Amino acid sequence: MQSASARPLPPRSPAVALSPFSLPDPPQLLAPGIIISRAAPPPPRPRPPPPLPPRTRSLTVCRAGGRARICRGMASFAVSGARLGVVRPGGGAARSGAERRSGVDLPPVLFRRKDSFSRTVLSCAGAPGKVLVPGGGNDDLLSSAEPAVDTPVQSEELEVPDEAELVVEETASSSVAQASSAVEVEEKTEPSEVIESTSKTETDGVAVETKVQLVEEKPRVIPPPGDGQRIYQIDPMLEGFRNHLDYRYSEYKRMRAAIDQHEGGLDAFSRGYEKLGFTRSAEGITYREWAPGAHSAALVGDFNNWNPNADTMTRNEYGTWEIFLPNNADGSPAIPHGSRVKIRMDTPSGVKDSIPAWIKFSVQAPGEIPYNGIYYDPPEEEKYVFKHPQPKRPKSLRIYESHVGMSSPEAKINTYANFRDEVLPRIKRLGYNAVQIMAIQEHSYYASFGYHVTNFFAPSSRFGTPEDLKSLIDKAHELGFLVLMDIVHSHASNNTLDGLNGFDGTDTHYFHGGPRGHHWMWDSRLFNYGSWEVLRFLLSNARWWLEEYKFDGFRFDGVTSMMYTHHGLQVAFTGNYGEYFGFATDVDAVVYLMLVNDLIHGLYPEAVAIGEDVSGMPTFCIPVQDGGVGFDYRLHMAAPDKWIELLKQSDEYWKMGDIVHTLTNRRWLEKCVTYAESHDQALVGDKTIAFWLMDKDMYDFMALDRPSTPRIDRGIALHKMIRLVTMGLGGEGYLNFMGNEFGHPEWIDFPRGPQSLPNGSVIPGNNYSYDKCRRRFDLGDADYLRYHGMQEFDQAMQHLEEKYEFMTSDHQYVSRKHEEDKVIIFERGNLVFVFNFHWSNSYFDYRVGCFKPGKYKIVLDSDDGLFGGFSRLDHEAEYFTADWPHDNRPCSFSVYAPSRTAVVYALAEDE
């Protein structure tokens, strides 16, 4: 890997002294009074009336050279190619470029203050387009009123005398205003003191009382980097790779220092959506887009009849295009809410219309193939108001993985509103405490399962409006759920029509060029995490979903692909540390992951970050300050792989030690979310656990009014045991994909047509059918079907964990893994788990070692008739321990262990 010091330096520009929260005062991009000509122009739009008195704003006073500057706004955007000094408290300047390490990718964007009336805009000839939203309205919202939200204000830097009374000159109106020397300080807040709140909701006519831990707020801040050395105390084996790990941490610290210097810190840097894309002020709408490869650009849409000559944009020397559209004479915005908009650019690859990269909503009109960007700025009375606070992070996570579009029993695309009203109460009954939602970011190809993202800041319009999504999340918070978003920052759709690929006509805009920028297996584009503006885009994207939609955290998709230049393809990770810390590691990507975890945990301390990593990289779930990557959990992806491997053979050949080793093979102090299967196993071409076990018998023998078959009996028994042993041994969190709790039959197949391959062959489609793209929840609810028993068991399993919190207990001891008996016995918390995987042998007076003496009772039995079992155990029986050491445990008790049964025992005093 090429070291940072060996990278070519950008061209050097004169150093400019900047405050961390201010911008230099450059010349204006457009002279006042310029008229952009149009064909047959109508009368010019009258100059807007003077603005109302400004609201109180947060001001930062920065001192340099004995003078004070008032800097409005907190976001600053630095200069490409310039080695910049930073004005620090006390007037001291930061180190120059020669004093700092070489190779920093300095930001290629400078946003300049611009006069609100720097151009005269002519009124549009045509009527604005209608709002393009699914369903045409917000009838399904729980609420349609939201208080006014402060709109982002353009950053301004004003020179003022260094006296108590500061005089500010307003450029637009040439008037003088008095400003107090007292400075209003804006603080972020974070959860502080835990408060318990109880709310009652009605689920299917039954009142459900929900106790939710809420939090008071205190100031929140992103902590500075630590020394990154604790990882060596946690794992001494890392000492042999200290050079790589120390280099990685130095790159992280260098990037943090650069962001602090040029942007005012991660807080300001991650608010790119307040400057880029469409922003609204009291005076009008500003649109900015970073597209350095474009030769010219214009904003087009319904509001100007798609006239590319009407609203041309101006480019600064750093590749940012900008235009300001003042309000109409009546005070209404120049672009109506719901209008279609695009940016038209003359690029090295030709003239193209693109959806703005920072668009907040995009829609595919009926009968059309391409998507359209939507200027989304609903009136205050239509904005959704969040009514419920976000719950505190639970001690253990029980995650219900879901997809809104396929969450209906009907063969259709479901909506946010229906998911809110129908699916969330179901998840509550089942006992989960977090819901993970897939396919939120807009993706033009539905069958990509949401993983080929085209519009990163836009919630998918297939399911409803942004307000509908907010309503869903608010309802989930009312029910006590964390809402986790399946976020995709590992790659992007290669769609050049709707997405980021070739946005400015070049191959290297947001992505690496050449083969490194293309994922050959996923057919998608790969981000350049060493690019300043890519970092701004992705960090701001993560913050946008937490801030605007109140998501409670993320499951980061495809992290293994990010962390290695080989993307984990055709590579077998054996656990050798040299596989993790070498030339194949993409240090830029790992540094980005450290930065985004800094951001998440600093500004949103209760948020959860889960990484999908199959490689098992050490330090993955160690805090960034200690030298780790900073995730809270990793997905225990070895567990489902092991189950698929075992299901391909008869259970007579299963090795108990192999199962235990796979589930317990986790890194010390690094938490895991375990699962037996997820959406991956449900896709067409693969099989769910239930389908592996029962296959075609599921079609004919799942009704209770007809005899079962040995395959069905075996399948139902092992389905329950696999899920319980996975939860019991596999990690500190548990995940289930919707429908798999009751053994959903068949597979997932999104609607699709035939696909022609480059070699001339054709992959047949399914005639765009939704039949296999839904969840048959009615099967699990039907008490006359055997699916119901499996669903009841999963519900009992979740409630057992909720009561005993065994997944997060420090006490875990495996006392028996007997290959001949096919028995696994372990303690987790105060519970004793006994699994008999033998297909025919049941054991009387089977001795079970335990740590705590006393009287034990059955608290969960997979053989219970309620769960589709044979009711071979007496649940009223009591089991008394004897001072008889067994399996290295100080005491023991005897049980009856039926074949293919899992039983959980608890001390009677803990019931």
N, C-alpha and C positions, 0 to 999 in steps of 0.2 A: 504494500500500500504506500502510495506517495505521501510523505510527511507533509504537515502543514507548512513547514518552513521552505519546502521545495516548490510550493505552488507559485505560479506567476502572480506578481502583484498587480492590482488594478492601477491605472494611470493616476498619478498623484495630482491632487488639486490643492490650491492654497488652503491652509487650515482656517477654519471658521470657528469662532468661539460661540458655543451654544449652551444655553441652559438645558438641563435634562428635560424640561417641560416646555420648551419654547422653540420657535423657528426663526431663522434669519429673516430680515425684511427685504425680500428681493424686489426687482422691478415687476410691475404688473404684467400679467400674461396678455391681456387685451386692453387696448385703450378705450376709455369711456366713449360711448356714442357710436360704436361700430355697428352698422346695419348689415345683417346677412341677407343677401338678396334672394328672392324667390321668384318663380314664374308667376306673373299676374298677382302681385301681393295685395292683400286686403289692407285696410288702414292699420297703422301701427298700434300695438297695444299701449294704452296710456301708461305713463310712469306710475308705479304703485304709490299709494299715499305713504307718508312717513310712518315708520314702524312705531308700535306702542312702546311705552317706556320699558326698558329691558328688565327682566327678572333678575333677582340676585343670583350671581354666578360665583362659583369657586374660583379664586384667584391665587396664583402662585407668584410671589415676589422674588425675583432673582437679581442679585447684585453683581455688577461687574464694572470695574473702573470707576467706582465712586458714584455710579448712577443705578437707579432701580428700574427694572422692567416688569410690567405686569403681563403675565402670560396666561391667556384664557385657554381653558381646556388643558387636559393632562397628556394628550397624545401628541408626540412629536415624531417627525419622519426625517431621517437623516439623509446625507448626501452620498451618492455613489462615487466611489473612487477617491474620496477625500479622507485624509487623516485628520480627524477632528479633535480639537481640544474641548473640554467640557468645563463650563463655569461651575464651580463647586462652592459650597458655603464658605465664606471668607475670601472669596475671589480667586482661590487657587485654581489653576488649570490642570486638566488631566494630562497623563503622559502623552507625548506625541506618538506618531506612527512609528518612528524609529525606536522609541523606548518600549513599545509593545511588541508582542510576538507578531511576526509577519504572517500573512495568509488569512487574515480575517476577511470574510466576504462582507464588505460594507454594503449598506442598503442602497439599492438602485433607485430610490424614490425620494424626491423632495416635494412636499406639498407647500405651496406658497399661498400666503394670504392674498385674497383677491377681492376687489371692490364689488359689493353686491350689485352695483349698477354699471358694470364695466361694458355692457352691451345693451343695445335696444333690441328687444325680441318682438317680432311681428306675430300677430294672432294667426291661429291655424285656420286653414280654409275649410277643413272638414270637421264633422262632429267627432268627439272622442269615442273610442270603442267601449263596449260594455265590459263589465267585470266578468272575467272568464274563470269561474270557480265551479267545481263539481256540484251539481245540484242547484246552483244558482242562488244559494242563500245560506243562512246560518240557523235554520229553524231548530236544529237539534242541539243547539248550545244550551248549557245550563244557565248561563248568564250572558247578557250582551252589553253590560255596562262596565266600563273601566275608567278610572280616574286618569286625568291628563298625565302624560309621561313627558319628562324633559327631553327635548330633542337635542341631538348633538349640535354643538356650536362650532363654527369654523375657528381654527386656532389663529389667534392674533397675538402679535408681540408689539407692545407699545412702549416707547421711550418716555419716561416721566422724571421730573426732578426728584432728588433724594430728600424730600421734606415730608413732614407729617401729612400734609394735604397733597394728594397726587392728582395731577391734571391729565386727563385722558383726551386725546383728540380723536374724534370719530371721523374716519375717512369718508364714509358714504355721505354723511350729512354736513360735514365741515362744521360741526357744532362742538362746543366745549362743555364737558360735564365734570362735576366734582366727584371724586371718589375718596372714601375714607381710607385712612392708612391701616385701619383694622382689616385683616385678611381673613376671609371665611375659609376654614379648613374642611375639606371633604374627606370623610373617612369611609373605608370599607368596613363591613361588619362581619363577624363570624359567630357561629354558635358558641354559647358559653355554658349557661346553667341549664340542666335538664329539668323539664317540667312534664308531668304526666297529665294527659288530657284524655277524657273518655267521651266518645261520641256514639250515638245509636243510629244505625242505618237499617233499612229493611231490605232483605235479600229473599226474593221469591216469596214474599208474604211473611217471612220470619224475621223478627227483630234481632239484629246482631249487634252486640256491644263491642266496640273496638277501643282498646286502650293503646294510645300512641304516645311515645316519648317525644316531646317537642323540646325546643331549645331556645333560650334567650340569646341575645346577640351581644358581641363585644367586638372591638376593632380587630380586623384580620389583616394579615400581611404575609407576603411571600418571603420566607426566611432566606438569608444570604447563604451561599455555599458553605459547607463545612470543610473539614480537611480530607474527607473521603478515605479515611484509613481504617475505620472500624471493620470493614469487610475482612481484613486480614485476621482480626481476632475471632470473628464468627467462623471463618473457614480458612484455617492455616494453609490448606492446599493452594490457595490463591497466591501465596508468596512466590511461587515459581513463575507467575505471570504478572508480577508487579509492574514491569516496564509497560506492558500493554495497558493495564488497568490505571496506572498513574497517568499515562498519556491520555487515556479516555477521559479521566476526570479533569485533567488540565484543559482539554478541549472544551469540556462543559463549562469550566470556570471562565475560560477565555470568552466563550459566547455569552455567558451571563454578564461579564464585564462590558462587552461590546454593546449589548442591549441596554445596560444601565447607562452607558456613556452616550449613545446616539439616540436612544428612545425614551429614556427616563425610567427604565425598568420593565420587567415582564408585565406588570399591571397595565401600563400604557401601551406597550407593544401589542398586547393581546386584544386591544380594542380597535383593531383595524376596521371593523364594520362601522365605526363612527366616522370614518373618513372616506373609505373606499366604497364603491357602489353608490347607491342612492342615499343621500342624507337630506333631511328636511329641516329648515330653519324657519324663523318667523318671516323671513324675506322671500324664501323660495326654495327650490330644489337644486342641489349640487350633485353632479354625477362625475365620479372619477374612476378610472380604470388603468391598471398597470398593464401596458401592452407595448413593450419597447421595440418589438419587431415590426409594428405597423407603421406605414408611411403616412397615412391619414386616417381620421376617424370621425364619425358623426353619430349622434344619437337619433334613432328612428323609431317610429311606433305609431299607434293609432292617434296619438295626440298631435302629430304633424303630418298625417297622411303618408307616413313612410317616405318622406321627402329627404333624401340624403344631403341636399343642399340647404336644408332649413336650419339645422342645429349642428353645425360642425364644431368639433372639439379642438382644443389647443393642447399641444404637447410640450412638456418641459424637457430639459435636457437629460432627464433621468428616466424617460419612458412612460411617464404618467400623463394620461389624457384627461382633460377636465372641461366641463361646461356648467354654467350656472343659468337656471331658468327662473326668473323672478315670478312672483305670483301674478295672477290676472288682476285686472283693475278692481274686481269685486273681492279680492283677497283669497280666492280659491287657488289651489295649486295648478301650475302649468300642465302637469300630467295628472289626469284624474285617477283615482284609485281603481285598480282593476284593468288599466290600459295595458295592451301588449307593447313591449319595448324590446329593442335589440340594439347592439352596437354594430355599425357597418364600418368595416376597415378595409383599406387597401393594403394588402400584406405581400410579403415575398412570394406567397403561393397563390396570389390572386385576390379579388374582391370577395369578401365573405360577410355574412350577417351572423353574429354570435349572440347567444344569451349572455348578459353580463355575468362575470365570474362570481360576483358577490350578491347575485339576485336572491331575494328572500322567498320567492314563490314562482313556480313555472307550471304551465298547463299544456297538455296536448288537446287541441280542439278536436271535436268529433269529426272523423273523416280525414284528419290530417296525420301525417307521419311525424314531422318535426314538432318539437316543443316550442313554446313561446315564453319568454320572460314576462312576468307580470309585475307592474309597479304596485306593490302591496303596501298601502298606507290607509287602512280603514278609518272612518271617522270614530271619534271617541266613544260614541254610543254603541258601536259595533264591536269594540275591542273586548276581549274576554278579561274578566277580573278574577285573579286567583284569590280564592276565599280561605284556603286551608294551608297552614304552614307545612313545610317539608319535615317529614319524620326524622328522628335521629337514626343514625346507622345502627342496625341491629348487631348483636354480638356474633351471631352466625347468619349466613345468607342461605336462604332457600329460594332459589330463583326459578320462576316460571318463564321459560323462553317462548316468545310468541311472535307471530307475524300477523299484523292487522288484516291485511288483504285476504288471507286464507283462513280467517278465524270464524267463518260462518259455516253452519251445517249445509247451507245452500250452495249451489254451484255458481258462485258470483264473487265479485270483489267486495269485501266487507268495508265498513267505514269506521272512522275514529269514534263516531257517536255510538254506533252499535256495539263496538268493542267496549266502550265505557259502560254501557247500560247492561250488556248481556254477559260479557266475558269476565270483566273485573270481579263481579260478585261471585262467579264460579271459582276464580282463583282464590278469593278470600275463603270460601268454604273449604277448599282443598288444604288450606293451612300454609300456603307459601307467604313469604314476607317481602318478596321483591319480584317485579315483573320486568323482564328484559325484552325490549321491543326491537325487532329487526326491521330493516328496509325503511327507515325513516327518511334518510337523505334521498333526494329525488334521483331516480334512475329511470332512464327512458326504456330500458329493456326489463320488463316485468319478470321474466324467467331467470334473471340474474340473481334472484333472491335478495336484491337490494345491494349487492356487492360491487356492481359496476356503476358507481355514482357519477352522475353528470352535473348536478347542481348541489354543491356541498352545504349551502346555507338554507336550502329550501326543503321543507317537509313535503313528502310525497303527496301530490295533489290527487292521486287515485283514490285516496281514502277520505278526502275532505279538505277543509281549509286549515290554515295555521291556528285559527281560533278553536276549531274542533279539537285539534291535538292538545291545545292548552287545557281545554275542558276535560279531556281524558286524563291528563296528568294530574290535574287538580282533584278529580274524583279518586284517583289511585291514592293520593296523599290523604284524602279523607278516610279511606279504608285502611290506612297505615302502611301502605306499600312504599318501598323505594322503587323508583322508575329508572331503569338503566337503559341506556341507548347503545345499540350495536353500531359503533362508529367505525367508518372505513377511512383510515389515513394511510393505508399500506399501498394503495394503488388507486387508479381512476379509470373510468371508461375510456376506451379508445375512440369513442364517438366524437367526430370532429364537428358534427352539426349542432349538437345540443350541449356538449361538455367542454372541458378544458383542453383537450388534445388539439394541438395546432391552433390554439386560440388566437395568437398574434401572427399566424402564418409561419412560425418556426417550429422546429422539432424540440427545442430546448427551453421553452418558455417556463413551464412549471416542472418539467421533467428532465431527466438525464437524456442526452442525445445518444443515438446509435443503439446497439443491442442492450446496453445497460439500462436504457429507459423503457424497455419493452419486456413484459413478462410473457414468455413464450407459451406457458401452459394456460394462464388465465386470459391471454389475449387482451392485455390492458397496459396502461402506461404507469411508470414508476417515478415517484417524486424525487426531485433533487433536494435532499434535506440539508445540503450545504448552502443553498440559496437563501439569502436574507428575506426576500419577499415570499418564498415558499414557507419559511418559518412563520412569517407574519400571518399568512393565509391560514395555515393549519392551526396555529395556536389560537388565533381569533375564532376559528371555526369551533374548536372545542369549547371556548368560553361562551360563544353565542348560544349554544344549546343549553348550557348550564344557567346562563343569565336570563335569556329571553323565554325559554320554555320550562325552566325549573326542573330539568332532569337531575337526577341524584347521582349520576356517575355514568361510566362507560364500560363497555366490553370492547376493547380495541381488537379489531379483526386483523388477522394475517401478520402478526408481529414477527414471527419467524422470517417471513419473506422480507421484512424491513431490515432486520438486524444482520443479514448475511448477503453478500453479493451473489451467492449461488441460490439464495432464496429458499434454502432447505430442500431444493429439488434434486432428486437422485443422490441424496446424501443420507447416510445412516449415522445418526448420532449415537455414539457408543458410551458417552460419558467422559471420554478423554478431554481434559480441559483445553488441550491444544486445539480442539474443534471449535471452541467458543472464542478464544482470544488469539487471533492470528490475522493473516492478511485477508481472509475471507470475511472478516467482520466489517460491516459498514458503520464506522465510528460516527459519521454524520447522523445516521439514522438513530443510533443509540443515544447520542447527545440530544436529538429532538425528543425522544421518549423521556429522557431525564427532565428536559425543560417543561414538557407538557404535564408531567407529574408534579413538578414544582408548582406550576400554575394551579392545577386542580386542588392540590392539598393545601396550598397557601391561601387561596381566596375562597375555597369551598371545603373547609376541613371535614365536613361530614360526608363529602362525596366519595364514591367508591371507584377505583380504577382496577379493572381486570384485564390481563393480557392473554391473548391466544398465542401461546408459544409451545411448539411441539419439541423444540430442541432441548429444553431443560437448562437454559443458560443460567449459570450461577450468578448470584447477586440480583436476579430479576425482581424479587420482591423484598429487597432491602432498601430502606429510605435513601434518597439521593444524597443527603448530607453525610451519610456513612459510606458513600461510594457505590451505592447500588443504582439500579435503573428506576426504582421508586414505585412499582406497582404494589397494590394491596394484595392481589391474588393473581395466581396464574391458573389457567384452565388445565386440569389434570388430564391431558389428552391421551396419555398412555392407557387409561382405564377403558375407554370404549374400544380402543384398538385391541386390547387384550380380550375383551368379551367377544368381539367379532372373530378373532382367531380361535377362541374356544368353541364358539357356536358352530364352527365348520367341522367339528368333530363330535363324537358322542361324549356325553358327560361322564361316561365310565372311564375316560382317559384324562379327565381334568385333574391337575395336580393342585392340591390345596396350598402347598408352599408357594407355587407359582402365582396363584391368585393373591395370596397375602403379600408377597413381595411386590407385586405390581401396584397394589393399592397403597402400600405403606412406603414405597420408595419415593420419598419427598425430601426436599432440602430442609435442613433445620432452620427454624425461624422464618421460613417462607411459606405463606399460606396458599392453599389450593382450593379451587372450586372443582369438585369431582362430579362426574356424571357417567351413567351407564350408556347413554346415547343422547344425541342432540339432533338438530335438524339435518346434519350431514348424513347420518345413517338412514334418514327417512326419504332422501332424494331418490328419484328414478335411477335405476342402475344399482342401487344398494338395497338393503333390507333392514327393517326395524328388528329389534330383539324379538318381539312377538311374532313377526313373520318368519324369522329364522327358526323359531321354536315350533310353530304350529302350521305354517305354510297354508296350503289350500284347505286344510280342515277348518280354518277360520270361516270359510264361506258357508259351511253346512252344519257345524256342530257347536255353535256358540249359544244356542237357545237352550234354556233350562228345561223346556218341555220335551226334549229329545235326549237320548243317551249320549254321553260324552264318548271320547275315544282316548286310547292311551296317549296319543300325541297331544291332545288337548290338555289332559290331566298333567302330563309332564310339563308342557309349555307354560301353563298357568302357575304351577308350583315354582318352576325355575325363574320365571319372570319376576315374581315377588322376591325370591331369595337374592337374585342378582342385584336388584335395586337396593335392598336393605344392606347387604354386605358392602356395596359401593358407598352408600351413605355412612355406614358405620365405621369403615376403615379408611376411606379415600381422601378425606380432607376436612377443611374447616368451613366449607360451603358446599352446596349441592345444587345441581341444575337439572331441569327436566324440560324437554320440548313439548309444547302443548299437544295433548292427545295421547302421548306415549304413556301417560300415567295409567291409562286403561287398555294399553295394547292396541292402539289404533291400527286397523288393518290396512294392507296395501302400502302404497308409497305416495310420494309427492311428485306431481308432474304438472308444471305450469303450462298454460295454454300456449301452443306454438304451432307454426306451420313447418313444412318441409324446409330443410337447410341444405344448400348446395355447397360442397366443399371444393377447394381449389383443384383437387385431383379428379374432379368430375363426378365423384360419388355423391349420393344424396341421402341425408339422414331424414327418415320420414317423420312427420309431425304427428300431432294428435287432433288435428282438425280444430285447433284453438279451443279445445274443451277445458272447462273448469271442473270437470267431474272429480279429478284427482287433486285438485288444488283447493281443498276445503278441509274442515275438521268436523267429523261426525260426532259431536259431543252428545248427540242423542243416544248413541250406542252405550256410552259410559253411564248415562242416566237411566237407561232402561233396566229396571230390576228383574226383568225376565230374561236378560242376557248375561252371559258369563263375564262380559266386559265390566259389568257393574261391580263384581267382586274385586277385580283388580284395581278399579278406581277407589273403592272403599279402603283397600289396603294402603294405597299410596297416601290417601288422606290421613289414615291412622298413623302412618310413618312420619308425616310432616308434623302432626300434632304431638307425637312422642318427642320429637326433637325440640319442639317449641317448649314443652314442659321440662325436659331434663337437660337441654342444651349440651348434649353429649359431644357434638361435633367440635366444640371449642374447649372442651375440657383438657386440662394438662395431663390427665391420667389416661394413658392408653397402654394396654398390655395384652399381647397375644400369648395365651397360655397353651394353646393346642392347635396344631395343624397336622392332623393324622391322615396319612395317605391311604392306609388300608380301610379305616373306618369312614373316610371321606368327611371328616368332622373338622370344623374350625370353631374355636372358642376364644373370645377375647373380652376384655373389659374396656369400656369407654365411659369415663366419668363414673357415676355410681351404678351403671347398668352392666349386666353380664349378657353377652350375645352368644347363642349356641346355634350353629348351623350344621345340619346333617344333610350333605349333598348326595348321600348314597341313594341309588335308584330303587333299592328293595329292602335294605336292612334298617329296621327300627331297633333302638337300643333301650332296654329296661335297666333301671338303676345305673345310669351312666353318670360317672362321677365328674363333677365340674369344679375346678379350683376357683377360688375367689380371694379377694384381698380383705374385704370387710365381713366380719361375722354378723349373724342375725337371721331374721326370717325373711325369705324372698318370696315374691309372688310374680305371676306372669303379667306383664304389661303389654305385650304384643305377641301374637301368634299367627304366623302365616297360614296355618292349617285351620284357622277359625272358619266355620261355615259361612259367616258373613263375607269372608274374602274368597269364597269359592273353594274352600278346603274341605277336609273330611271330619273336622271336629274331634280329633283323637285325643285332645288334652282337656283336662278339667281345670278351668280357670279359677275355681275356688280353692284349689289345692295350695297348701303352704309348704315351703321348702326351708328346713332349718339346717343351718350349717353345723359342722362338727369340727373339732380341733384336729383335723386330719389333713395334713399338708398334701397337696396334689398339684402336679404340674408347676412346681416352684411357687405355689401360692400357699399362704399360711393356713387356710381353711378350705372347706369344700362342702358341697351338697350333691345329692343324687337326683337325677331327673329321668323322665322318659323322653327320648329323642326320636320322634317318628321320622321315617324316610322323607327326603325332599321337603324338609320343614325348617324354618327359622323361628326361634323363640327368644324373646328378650325378657330377662328377669330383673326386678328391682327390689331393693329392700322395702319391706312393708311400710316402714316409717317414712319413706320418701314418696310413697304413692300420692 
